[in-house]
Amino acid sequence: MFDRIAAKHEHYMDLLSARQKLVASNLANSETPGYRTQDLDFQSEFAKLVKGRPAEVLTPEGLDVRNDGNDVSLDREVRLLSENALRFQMVSMMAKGQFRAVKSALSEGRG
């Protein structure tokens, strides 16, 4: 059971890492003419990732497109970076808590 929970944490962190790379790329290309924002549908991609399927990058709809064809919104991307960092921190804390619980259970079993 612990292995399954740890695997889900690992999959979630992999997805967060993939999103972090996309958001960083969006920010790096915020002044590139014609560049289109890329993102992930987080909930559906997590479900796919748990089943062993690779994440699918999408182009979000409804973003304002500038005259040069670029649709990167710095406000949106900075918000996503912060959101992603909070999620990563939360999952890291959950995983640490589970490891501590297992370690404690193993230590108690020895005594």
N, C-alpha and C positions, 0 to 999 in steps of 0.2 A: 504494500500500500504506500509506504514512504517513497518507493521508487517512482510510482505513478505521480505522486504529488510533486516530487522534485523534477520529474520530466516536464510536467505542466508549467512549473516555474521557469524552467530552462527554455521551453518553447515561447513563453510569454516574453522573456527577456530577449530572445532572438528576434521576435517581432518588434519589440521596442527599439532594438539596435537597427533593424532595417528601416524603421520609420525615421529614426534619428539621422541616418545617412541621407534619406530622401529630403528631409527638411533642411539639412545642411547644404545639400546640392541646390535646393530652391533658393536659399539665401545667397549662395555663391553666384547664382545666375540671375539675381534680381535685376541686373542691368543688361542682361544679354537679350538683344532684340529677337523676338519670336519665341523665346523660351516659354514653355507651358509648365505650370506647377504640377508636381507629381505627389501622390499620397497613397495611403492604404485605407481600405475600409476595415477598421481595426477589429470589430467584433467578428465579421465574417472571415477575415484572414486568420484570426486566432483559432476559430473552429476548423479551418482548413489545415492550419499548421499542426494542430493536435492530431489530425488524421494523416499527417505526413505529406501533405501537398504544399508546394512552394507558394509563397505570397505573390499576389498579382498587383502590380503597380497600376494605379488609375490616374486619370486626369480629372480633377474635380470640376464640376460644372458650376456655372453661376458666378464665377470670379470676374471682377472688372478687368478688361483687357485694355492696356494702354495703346497709344498710337503705334508703338514699335512692335506690337503683337505679344508683348510680355504680360503675363497675368499674375506675377508673384506679388503677394501682399506681405510686406515686411511685418505688419501687425499680426497677421494670421500665423506666419511662420514662427515668430518669436513666441506667440501664445502656445503653439504646438510644441516648441522646444521645451518650454516650462512644464507643460502638461506631461510630456513624455518623461522628463526628468523626475517628476513627482511619482509617476507610475513605476518607473524603474526603482526608485528609492523604496516605495511601498513593497514591491515584490521582493527586493533584497532583504528588507526587514522581516518579511514573512518567512522567507527561506532560512534566515539566520535563527529565527524563533523555532522553526521545526528542527533544525540541526541541534540546537540547545536542548530541546525536549528529548530527542533521541539520545543525546550524550548523557543527559541526566538519568534517563531510564536505564541506560547501560551501566552507569556508575552505581545506581541503586541496586541493580541486579547482582552486582559483585559482592555487596556487603552482607 
